[in-house]
Amino acid sequence: MANEGLSQAVSGEYALGFEIDIENETIEAGLDAQTIAFISAKKKEPEWMLTLRLKALQKWESMTEPHWAKLEYEPIDYQSISYFSAPKEGIDSLDEVDPKILEAYEKLGISLEEQKQLAGVKVAVDAVIDSVSVTTTYSEELKKHGVIFCSISDAIRDYPELVKKYMFSVVPMTDNFFATLNSAVFTDGTFVYIPKGVRCPMELSTYFRINAINTGQFERTLIIADEGSYVSYNEGCSAPTRDEHQLHAAVVELVILKDAEIKYSTIQNWYPGDENGKGGIYNFVTKRAICEGENAKVSWTQVETGSAITWKYPSCILKGDNSVGEFYSVAVTTLAQQADTGTKMIHIGKNTSSTIISKGISAMKGQNTYRGLVKIGSHATGARNYSECDSLLIGSRCGAHTFPYLESKETQGQIEHEATTSKISDEQLFYLQQRGIGEEDAVSMIVHGFCKQVFSQLPMEYAVEAKALLELTLEGSVG
Amino acid sequence: MSMMKIENLQATIGDKQILKGLNLELEAGKVHAIMGPNGAGKSTLSKALVGHYDVKITGGKILYKGKVINDMDAQERALEGIFLSFQHPVEIPGVNNAYFLRTALNAKRKHEGKEALNAADFLRLMKSHLEMLGMKSDMISRSLNEGFSGGEKKRNEILQMLILEPDVIILDEIDSGLDIDALRAVSEGINKMKDGKRTFLVITHYSRILDYIKPDYIHVLKEGRIIKTAGAELVAKLEADGYDAIEEA
């Protein structure tokens, strides 16, 4: 009995499904060398970038879409997608940003006006709508510290040496089908460089918004933390409610040099589609970090509540001795959502250590798969990994699956893996109700308890957002 | 004055008829003990009173403060002041004990039209009870019942009772699995709640707990019905002769 109200309580509600009413310039659907030339020209790119893009396109045309993940979806017609769409007006400085865009971002809870933010903690934002970055806040202030925070398009023009050196160095151009597609057509994303010994004075963030109809978003982000530096970077995203599926195929590369640290947090809230699987974002993302030097540290924290399909494995290559990789994830699938997500920890250096904490929550018809690889190379003496994968099921129509892969060439390596699957039991719900707590609050209390280890990794203001988002995703319709 | 009146109550769990026309009146300000052999329906009765999902009421009435509550849901009954100390409190990982309790208290206060208690005031209130119950202060920052020993779980139930200040307190086998120190602490907590208005329903196998919480009435529950009601003197007779010797009055 107690579970009856549950499916209602978890039917979800997507609050960010509005459309920004702006005029866009969108190219016709289809993908060929001309499309690439158009994108490159739009971004006023140097010749070398165009050459690389065309090389990627050529390779991509010979590749086939991978289907090893536990995901079922309609075939994607890559020729029916438009690969470039940008708001027509005002994308050069904040003064010129269309007020409708500012308003839309306010609605998403993000202020693009620096002066409005002074009261709270400063967070620098790169705002990306469809294929372009509309503005980047605090760039000037950050520059005083030597920190480069700009769109990837600007970086290609203004910092070609850094881009040439590091782009494709972590995720090679032809790494996989979706990454190769991205290499050919990528539009805006964020570029960050933190110089030696600098602790970035504020949180950096990018907010991605898919707005135009029938377009895909293919951003590329590159973050370099030079020796002894530190940065905490956060990304968020959302999209309007539409009946058609939209493709999002991003690439994120992180380079962490000796003694440096990157903390990368994601709150993914793309439109999930409806209960029957109609509409929603197809999210095929390649994220990878390399701990290049000794004592480098990277930590991925992700809260995945959106998308119809999620295919995403933020990974760590632990090359430097004593380097540390961490992966903290909460993935929620409700409605008809499917997620196949996890991480790869590649231990190459000596005494490298990695931690994986994965929490999957499935409700309604949601299907949640954890897929993770821990690989310990032959020189990685003293390598250690700890993995914990927990699944929580709400109701009886959903599913949770765990695929851990372990490869160890170094016999001294220490790998620990724990996995649990639990259900919100009638007994737990009843206990809370007997103390006067309503069913919805009881469900959210149990779910929050389950996610605690991951939420505690998020920067304070994002943790609050993540909790609220989770509540909205899992509650909603009842009240 | 009557706090709760149970008239001809019939209830099933699954397909099994457990309560078969049970009559019982609980007076305000009194301690009622229900004793009976295993399988008599003691736990089913306590579940029926708090609206547990396992129990289906197939006949009769439960009146609480003069109102029939047969169809009232579990949360509403709790907010109206009916409290059950569970025989086996469930573990809820990751949910902070203090956070849970404050949420519960504030839900009740809201229901009563009172303002929510802030974190500092709540902490003070909680701490005032901890010492008496012999609970370590880290108990409040641990996850709800997770990894608690049997005794800690029961103390935690009593802590909840003290904070929520209910009108009817049902104690289902509160003494099971308690050592003598825990039994004393738990009893002290319960006795502190006696104010001449609250009603206690002590459900137990053994008379041991009744040495600490003095009952006003003893009811013998057998085969789904109350077959005898008497004063505290009945305990000694039950101890000596067992339930089989009790004939229906």
Interface residues (C-beta under 8 A of the other chain):
Chain A: M1 A2 S425 D426 E427 Q428 F430 Y431 L432 Q433 Q434 R435 G436 I437 G438 E439 D441 M445 I446 H448 G449 F450 C451 K452 Q453
Chain B: V50 H52 Y53 D73 A74 Q75 A78 L79 F83 L84 F86 P89 V90 I92 P93 G94 V95 N96 F100 T103 A104 A107 K108 H111 S143 L144 Q160 L164
